[in-house]
Every structure is written in structure tokens, then in C-alpha cells.
Amino acid sequence: MIVEDEIVQAMFLGKILELWGYEICETATSGEDAVKEAAIQNPELVLMDINIRGEISGIEAAGEIRSRLGIPVIFITGYSDEETRQQAYAAHPAGYFVKPLDYDKLKEAIRLIMPQEK
């Protein structure tokens, strides 16, 4: 599942993941939708932007998804400052990647979580 409020970026990331053999179950643009859709779709992994639409941030949504549903979350964000990293790490993410993405490193992180790549 991809959580990104910039539709073009979400579509591009979705295409990359499909090229790698993964299926995208849903794309959400807000924290509230991310939590709701994760509960419905039960994805194996969530790729989450930190700065998204809605009342709750990507960090808050990730924490809820991980604690309530047990789904791993990888943050993909433009924020590299220490304060944001510390807040994000409190949600116990499976990874933290700063844009622009290093797609090779992202692919490896995903493989570690989902080794059954098709």
C-alpha cells in the first residue's frame, strides 16, 4: 500500500513496485484514509510519506497501523532533519528513506520484509 498525497509520485512509485513484481492494493492520500484502508486491505507493507493530508500525520498513521494491525511501514519523505527522524523512529518503522529515493536501497529494504517477490 502506498500513502502519498502527491498523486504523480504515488503513481510513479506504484509503477516501480509493479516492475519489481509487487502488487499495489491501495493508494491513500491522508493519514485517516491510510489507517482505514490498511484495516480493510491488510497489505503486507505500507510505504508512507510523512507530510500528508488530513488531521493525522504520516507518523501518527504509521504508528497506528503498526501497533493496531502489525503491518510494517517504510517512511518515504523529503524530511531529513533529526527532529523528524526521531519522531518517525518512535513509530518503529521498517525503514526511513529520504527523497530523492535510492531505488536500489528501497528495493533491498522491501525484499527484506517481503522476500516472496514474484
N, C-alpha and C positions, 0 to 999 in steps of 0.2 A: 504494500500500500504506500502511496506517495501522498505526503501532506505538504503542499506548496501553493501559495496564493498567486504566484506568477504563472499563469496558465501555459505560456510558451515554454518556460523552464520545466514545468511538470511534464508536458508532452515530450520534450526532448529527453528528459531522464527516463521516461517510460519507454521510449523507443530504444534507448541504450540497453535498458534492462531486458527488453524483449529480444534484442540481438544476442544478449548473453544467455538466453534460454529461460528467462523468468517470466511469469505471468503477473500482470498487474490486476489486482482485484478491484481497486477503487482509488480515486484521487479525491482528496478533501482539500478545502481552502481555508478552513478555520479550525481552531482548537476544539470547539464543540462538535463540529462535524467529524473531526478525526476520531474523537472518543466514541461517538455514536456509531460510525461506520466500522471501526475496529471491532466493536462488540458484535455487530451484525455479520461482518465478513470473516472475522477471525483470521487475519493474514498471518503468515509466518514471520514477517518482518515489516516494520514501518520505517520509511525514510522521511524524516521530519525536519522542515525548516523551523527555525526558532521564532522569527518575526512573521507571524501570520495574522490573518483577520480574526476577529471575534473577541470575546470577553476574556478568554484564557489564552495564554501564550503557548507556543510550541513546547516549551519546557514543562509547563503545567500539564498539558495534554499528554506528553510523553510519560511523565511520572504516573499519571492515572492509568494510561494504557499498560504500562509495565507492571504496576502494582496490582491493579484490578484484574487484568487479563493475562498477564505473564508473557506478553509479546515483546520481543526485543525491539529497540528503537535505535536507529543511527541518525544523529543530527547532521544536517547539511545546511550550512549557514554562511552568511557573509560576516559574522561577528567572530573576531579572533581575540578580543580583549580578555584579560584574566578574570574580571568580574563575571562576564557572561559564561565563560568556561566553567567557573566554579559553580554557578547556578545550574548549568546544564549537567555537570557531573553529579550533582545531588539527585538527579533523576535516574542515575545509574544506567547511562546509555551503553549500547554495544559498540558505539563508535562516535567520533566527532570529526567532521570534515569541513574545512573552510573553503568557500568558493573563491576563485575558480577551482573546480574539482580536479583532483588527480584521479582519473578514472581507473587506472590500474590498481591503485591502493583501495579505492572503493570496491572494485570487483573482488579483490582478495578478502576484504572485510566481510562482504556478503557471502563469499564461499565458506568462510569460517563458521558462519551462522547457518547457512543453508547449503551444506555440501552435496546435496542431491540434485545439483544443477542438471537440467535436462540437456 
